[in-house]
Amino acid sequence: MFGLGLGELLLIGVVALLVVGPEHIPPLMRDIGRFVGQMRRAADDLRRAFVLEADRMDEEDRLRKLKARREQADAARKEAEAQTGGLAQPAPEVAAGAPADAQTGGLAQPAPDDSEVPPGMTPEEWASYPKHIRDRVLAQRRARDSDDT
């Protein structure tokens, strides 16, 4: 503690005994103990305040990043809805880093016949859409065609 050895502490104690007197040593030590306790509590409070402020700033940063990611996801969803005519559905759960064909269970998707491909799309573009979206578009087209007849 402060680089003081036992000899130096004894010397300080003897000098304090001579200067203050033996009758004033116990109240003085009590006051010094209270003062040290108050300083420790103040230091702990200050340390706690710094940690809370750092946590708050970190939380705000994470919230800002989360909002940005949510906005990107909303924009991507709206773009997908616009491209599919409002037919976008949430994608099925796929593990991170899974191959692109994980949505089909690892099975190759059959090539769509030309009657299924919507006008203005190539068969490759149509095959790139998830199966649940293609099925929904085809079901709506069949329902519309049956209503026309």
N, C-alpha and C positions, 0 to 999 in steps of 0.2 A: 504494500500500500504506500504509494508515493515514494518508494525507494527507501523507506525508513526501516532500520533494523531495530532489534530489541533494545540495544544500548541507547540509541537516539530517543526511542519512546520513553525509556526510563528517565533520561535526562530532561525531557520535556515535562514529564510528570513531576519530577523534583522541583523544577523551576516554577511550575504552576502551583505546587504546594507552598513554596516560599512566597510567591507573589500574591496569591489569592488568600491563602490561609486555609487551615484544615477544616474550619467550620463552613466555608463557602464552596468547597469542592463538590459535595453531592448535588446541591441545586445547580451548580454550573454544568456538571456532567449531564444532568437531566435536560437542561436547556440546550446543550450541544446535541444531545440525542434527538430532541424534538426538531431542532433545526435541520439535522441530517435527514430525518424522516420526511420533513416537508420538502426538502430538496429532491429526494428520491421520488416522492409522489409527483412533484412538478415535472421532473424529467420523464417519468412514466406517462403522465398525461400528455406531454408534448410529443413523445414518441408515438403514442396511440393516435393523436391527432394527425400526425404525418402519415401513419399507416392508413387511417381511414380516408384521408384525402387522396392518397395514391390509389386506393381501392376504388374510390368514387370516380377518379379520372379514368382508370382502367375500365370500369363498368360503362362509362359514357362512350369510350372508344369502341368497346365491343358492341354496344347498342347501335352506334353510328354505322359500324361495318355490317351488322345484321340488317339494319334498315336498307343499306345500299344493296345487299344481296337480295333482299325481298323485292326491292324495286326492279332489279335485273330479272328476277324470276317472273314478276308480274309482266314486265315488258316482253319477255320471251313467250309467256303464256298468251298474251294478247296477239303477238305476231303469229303464233301457231294457230290461234283461233281464226285470225284473218286469212291465213293460208288455207285452212281447211273449212272455211265457211262456218265458223263457230262450233266445230265438232271436237275441239280439243278436250281430252280427258286426262286426268292425272296418270302419269306413267306408272306401271307396276314397280314395286320395290325391286331394285337390282343392286347387288352388292357393289361397293366401290371397287373399281379396277376390273370388273367382270367384262368379258368380251361382249361385243356389240350384239351378238346373237343370243345373249342370256335371256332376253325377253321371250324367245321362242323355245326355251329349254335346251338350247344347243342344237336344235334341228334346223336344217336349212329350210327357208321359206320357199314354197313353190312359186315359180314365176307366174305372175298374173296373166290370164289370157287377155287378148286385146279388147274383148267386150267389157272387161272390168275396169280398164284404165280410163280415168276421167279425161275428157277432152282438154287438150293443152298440156298434158303431162306425158312424160315418157314412161315406159314400163319400169325403168330403173328408179325413177323418182317415186312412182307409186309403190314399188316394193320397199322403198326406204322408210315409208310410214309404218308405225306399229300396227300390228294385226288388228287390235281392237278399234283403231280409227278407221282402217280400211273396211272392216266388217260393218261398222256403223254407217259409213258413207254408202256402202252398197245396199244396206237395208233401207236407208232413206231413199235411194234412187229407185229401188224396186217398189217401195210404197208409192212413190210419186208416179212411177210408170203405171202401176196398177190403178191409180186414181184417174189417170188420163184416159184409160180405156173404158 
